[in-house]
Each structure stands twice: as C-alpha cells, then as structure tokens.
C-alpha cells in the first residue's frame, strides 16, 4: 500500500528527516485555513497517483484569492481532490534538487539506495536520460545501511561540509523508515538542498509491503486507495478485482490465467468489464464473485479456471449454486478444468450450462455474445 | 536424469500434519516421491500416511538423510522453516506459501545464495518431474497436463501453468521437469539460475518459460542466452501483454511502472536472442513444433 505524501512526511519527520512546514486541510474547508497559509503558496493535492505535477495536481498560488480558486478547481476536477497540503513557497530558497530512494534488489538479494544529483524528475526518466549519473549502493539486509555508506553517498552526490553530513543523516534516516515500516519503496524526490545548505525532503513516498499490513494497521487502505467503489468492496472481501468499462465480466481463477484471459479478450476485440479472480483462498466463493460481476452492465460472464487445490468440481457446484441464488439475466460461459474436472463437466451440464474445455474457444464465445468481436462466431 | 528432483531424491515435509501438508504428502508419494519423514513441533511419534513425524528437522535428521525439504507452513513461519532446513544441511528447499514478506524473501534468497542452496518459491506450485516425483501441489493425475516428456518448463504461475502445459501436451510433447519459481516479487530462485541445469539435462530438448509482466527475470533469460550459455530452443509465454500501465494485475511480482517490466520489452529482449515468444497458450505448442522440427 502506498501512503499519501503527508503521511510519508509525518513518518520522515518522526525519523529525523527535515520536511517543509506544511498545512494539511480538507479541500471543502479552505476558508478555515485561508488566513493561516504562507503566501505565495504551493498547493499539493493529496492523491495516490504518480505524476501529480504533470496532471496539474500541484499548483502555485500568489495569494488567498488565487488559492481559493485553485482549491475549488482541484476539488471539482475529475480527480475529486479531498485533501491538500499547503507549503509556503518562500520558506527557503532552493539551490539544487536531488533524488533519493531505498528499495529492494530482488536479483542481488539486497536493499538498494539509489541517489542522483539531478532530482525532480521521475527516476525512470533519469534512468533513460542520464543513467551514468545514478548512484547505487547495495545494502546488506541483515547489517542494514552503515554510516560509512551514507557518508560515501553524500560525497558522491557532490555535497560538501555540513551539507554532506546533513545529507548522510537523511540517507540513514530514510533507510530506518524503510526498514521500520516494511517498505518496498521509500523515496524523496526532490530532496532539496537550500541556499543555506540545509537538506529538506520536498516530497515523500512510502510503499508498505502488502503482506505486512497487519503490522501497520494505521495505514490499512481505505476507500480512497481504490479507483472505484467496486474495487474497494471486493478488496474488503479479499477478492482481487479491477474495474474496467467493457461488457465482459471475468470471473476466473489464478492471477496468471486471469491476466492471460484478459489479453485474449482484447485480442479478439472484446472489452473487459471487470477482472475478478476467485481462485486460491476464494475458490468456494463463487456467489460473492458473481454478485460483484453482476454490479456491472455486462453482457456475459466468462468463467475460466484450471485449478489444482481450487477443485474444478467445487468451483462448478459453487457456480451452479450462485446462478440458482442470483438468477443472472446474462449468459455464463464456462471453461472449468483442473482437479476433478470430469465431475465439474457433469455438474455444469446437469444445470443446463454448456461446459467448454478450451480457453480460446470460451473467450471467442464470450466475445461473440458481447457482440463486439472480430473473431469467428461461437 | 531430471532437474531438481527425481525418483531417488529423498524428501522431508515440514508442516506435514497440517491439512494441506498431509493431503499433498499422500499425493507426492502417489507419484513416487521418496518421502522419508515429516516435521511438526509437538507431534513427534505420530505418523502421516505412514511417514514418521518429528518435533524438529534436527531430530528427523538423526534418523533420516533427506536431500530436500518441502515446506507447507503458513507464510509467517516460512522463513524460520527454511532456515531450519538450511541449518540441518538440506540444500534443496521448496516453499509454496503465498504472502511471505518481501524482506524475508530477500533474507531467504541471500541465505540460499551464500550457502549454495536452491530454494524454490514462494507463491508457487513447486517442482515436478512428471512420472517420477514432485515437491509441491500439482494435479499430476491429469495426464493431458503432466505427461512425461522432453520439454523443460519454468513458471511464475499456477493455473496458467496447467493451461500452458496442457498445450505442450496437446502439441504432442510432454514435460521433463517443471520448476515453479513462483509469483512473488522476490523469488528465491530466478529463471536464469535454473537454465544451466536444463542445458545439462540430456532428457530436456527445449525449455518453455511462463512469465508475465513485471520484474526482470525474462530479460535475464535473454541475457543468459545472448552470452551463449543456453543453446537449446526456448519458447516463452508472457501474460499481461495488454495490461494497462500502473494497474496491479497478476501476481505480487507483476506491476508495470514507467515502461519497465512490460511484456513488450520482455518479448523484444527474448526474440532478439532467437527465443520464440507465444501470444497465446496454444501457440506455445506450435512454436515448440517449429523449433524442434
């Protein structure tokens, strides 16, 4: 789970990383804070998507009137910004912007500090434009980041004197946050060097490893973490679900297989309404899965499975029971295979369904039913 | 000869008395796997399908010399179980749990690399040499999926593996050995690290990799082929070709950001070194036929 900038910055501050003075406010109650902001002011929308600058979600206002207009604009935009972090533009003067992050290196089996003297742009962009300027420091997962490494990095970044020492401290502290919060990524971009030599986190990004959510209950993802109500609702049930705007509902099992079916639908010219995976621990929950699918204006539900532990007969029976209970008005195309698949075929047939045994055939049939297909008729 | 496991490999089961552990122990033996002993703290003296259970791996090791350990414990106990197996000198370990914290995966991989062990997983179905033995959870009894043959398979998926492997069999081939490296962001063993074994295996004519968007394992395979170290035909199927950027689709290890880890880049890298990349599962069989004449 990704934290909001203001949440990440709160943690950075707690771990001794200097952050700019900021005021967080609700976008619909700007009037309450209007007098307390430091103008000219930078208004940073607190949304989880990346590339906020490009999307126009970080704005600059000279005065109260302008700020009020911009806040209203952000609030009523398609991003429906709810919270804004206001930072006084003249709090300090920026001399340079650096990039700093900590992440994992899966191949080397280490943590990795990544730094660059040219911050402000996305690291992927930096990797393309100036790969030689990116500095990498591998960190042993058991030793953690050592002071000499942080110090070395600061000097490699071209910093000197007290600024180098302050930067080394920031690097060490960022690693401490990364470690303490079971992060997959801790990033400061830009990391400001001020004209007076201070080192200040201009932004904050922290992504916590989803498997450790129980250890960090304060950051459990709420509704605003998801793009749609349906995705949020499915997540509460532990069912992987993604919302799209097509007319074929996928009710499949297995992350890789569901992703493949998604590709095949697109190949055939079909459009997916939702990606839903009810394999693994959810294979007995066909009814809940179907309820979620039926919230869409789909023309067909496509069920593709090839399970091992997720037995075909159990999934087929679950599907038949779900149909009996929910009485969907749209056709269901089934391709249920795997453990006990012969029994599954019988169960489906006895319920009046026509079991298909071939994924591509099932995909073509679903696309044909949806009527958007360029493929052959099923 | 097989990769990783064959009918002579002796196996220990950690977490043998649990529901999954017990169920799959029976099936592993059903395929011919030599299961020597099981471990569950507090359950020493019991038997599971005739297999003796011990309190600890060390206590089991007094009586049994296992080549490999199969771990069925929940994700939060998996790291401890892997270290316990390493502690007793076991150098082949399969961990199937989904949801092992990333930091612990890093620690496991680090330990495996430094101790010369091959740990496979997590979030995997495991390892199987059809007709001989398996460590994991495969429906080996479905002959149209796990027919013995001469194609090596490596995969990041579960259900999709069944799908693709069934296409390999449909095309007239069978499987020599299958290694499920798993769907996590930090698999303990990576695709390219298993290529030397497939290269050396006289029972493997070609290798199929079942990859997906995210990470860099497919690119590492391309790099390995480019270096001339793997010379057998290789066919890849990569899921998530049309996945929208930024959406978390597929396994934990599959998230595309900023144009890296995309299927398009992986396909390009593999095709540049002469590997064949299938767009659909069925095409894997067709490309194998083409490659093997």
HADDOCK unambig.tbl for C-alpha pairs under 7 A between the chains (distance, minus, plus):
assign (segid A and resid 106 and name CA) (segid B and resid 106 and name CA) 6.83 0.50 0.50
assign (segid A and resid 106 and name CA) (segid B and resid 186 and name CA) 4.99 0.50 0.50
assign (segid A and resid 109 and name CA) (segid B and resid 106 and name CA) 4.94 0.50 0.50
assign (segid A and resid 109 and name CA) (segid B and resid 109 and name CA) 6.00 0.50 0.50
assign (segid A and resid 109 and name CA) (segid B and resid 110 and name CA) 5.34 0.50 0.50
assign (segid A and resid 110 and name CA) (segid B and resid 106 and name CA) 6.59 0.50 0.50
assign (segid A and resid 124 and name CA) (segid B and resid 258 and name CA) 5.88 0.50 0.50
assign (segid A and resid 141 and name CA) (segid B and resid 107 and name CA) 6.71 0.50 0.50
assign (segid A and resid 209 and name CA) (segid B and resid 101 and name CA) 6.93 0.50 0.50
assign (segid A and resid 209 and name CA) (segid B and resid 102 and name CA) 6.79 0.50 0.50
assign (segid A and resid 211 and name CA) (segid B and resid 99 and name CA) 5.49 0.50 0.50
assign (segid A and resid 211 and name CA) (segid B and resid 100 and name CA) 6.73 0.50 0.50
assign (segid A and resid 211 and name CA) (segid B and resid 101 and name CA) 5.46 0.50 0.50
assign (segid A and resid 212 and name CA) (segid B and resid 101 and name CA) 6.43 0.50 0.50
assign (segid A and resid 254 and name CA) (segid B and resid 158 and name CA) 6.61 0.50 0.50
assign (segid A and resid 254 and name CA) (segid B and resid 159 and name CA) 5.34 0.50 0.50
assign (segid A and resid 255 and name CA) (segid B and resid 250 and name CA) 4.45 0.50 0.50
assign (segid A and resid 255 and name CA) (segid B and resid 251 and name CA) 5.63 0.50 0.50
assign (segid A and resid 256 and name CA) (segid B and resid 157 and name CA) 5.50 0.50 0.50
assign (segid A and resid 256 and name CA) (segid B and resid 160 and name CA) 5.44 0.50 0.50
assign (segid A and resid 256 and name CA) (segid B and resid 239 and name CA) 6.34 0.50 0.50
assign (segid A and resid 256 and name CA) (segid B and resid 250 and name CA) 5.50 0.50 0.50
assign (segid A and resid 256 and name CA) (segid B and resid 251 and name CA) 6.93 0.50 0.50
assign (segid A and resid 257 and name CA) (segid B and resid 159 and name CA) 5.91 0.50 0.50
assign (segid A and resid 257 and name CA) (segid B and resid 160 and name CA) 4.46 0.50 0.50
assign (segid A and resid 259 and name CA) (segid B and resid 239 and name CA) 5.97 0.50 0.50
assign (segid A and resid 259 and name CA) (segid B and resid 240 and name CA) 5.41 0.50 0.50
assign (segid A and resid 259 and name CA) (segid B and resid 249 and name CA) 6.77 0.50 0.50
assign (segid A and resid 259 and name CA) (segid B and resid 250 and name CA) 5.87 0.50 0.50
assign (segid A and resid 260 and name CA) (segid B and resid 239 and name CA) 5.06 0.50 0.50
assign (segid A and resid 260 and name CA) (segid B and resid 240 and name CA) 6.19 0.50 0.50
assign (segid A and resid 263 and name CA) (segid B and resid 240 and name CA) 6.32 0.50 0.50
assign (segid A and resid 263 and name CA) (segid B and resid 241 and name CA) 6.15 0.50 0.50
assign (segid A and resid 263 and name CA) (segid B and resid 242 and name CA) 5.38 0.50 0.50
assign (segid A and resid 306 and name CA) (segid B and resid 159 and name CA) 5.04 0.50 0.50
assign (segid A and resid 306 and name CA) (segid B and resid 162 and name CA) 6.32 0.50 0.50
assign (segid A and resid 306 and name CA) (segid B and resid 163 and name CA) 6.58 0.50 0.50
assign (segid A and resid 307 and name CA) (segid B and resid 159 and name CA) 5.40 0.50 0.50
assign (segid A and resid 308 and name CA) (segid B and resid 138 and name CA) 6.18 0.50 0.50
assign (segid A and resid 308 and name CA) (segid B and resid 139 and name CA) 5.60 0.50 0.50
assign (segid A and resid 339 and name CA) (segid B and resid 139 and name CA) 6.19 0.50 0.50
